[in-house]
C-alpha cells in the first residue's frame, strides 16, 4: 500500500467507527442512558484513551451533527400537502 491508499483506508475506518459510535449512542438513549456516559463507555470499550485527547468532544460533535441533519431531512409527506 502506498501512502495515499493508507490515507484513504484510514479515512474509511474512521467513518465506519464513527457510524458505529453513533449507533451505540442512539441505542444507549433508547435504554435511558445519558449521552455523556454512552460516549465514555464507547471510548473505554475501544481503548481510545491514547492518541487524540479530544475523543469525547469529537464524538459528541459528530453525534449532534448527525441528529441535526437527521431532523432537517424532509420526507415526502412533509413536502407534499395532503
ABEGO torsion letter per residue (X at the ends): XBAAAAAAAAAAAAAAAAAAAAAAAAAAAAAGBBAAAAAAAAAAAAGAABEBAAAAAAAAAAAAAAAAAAAABBBAAAABBX
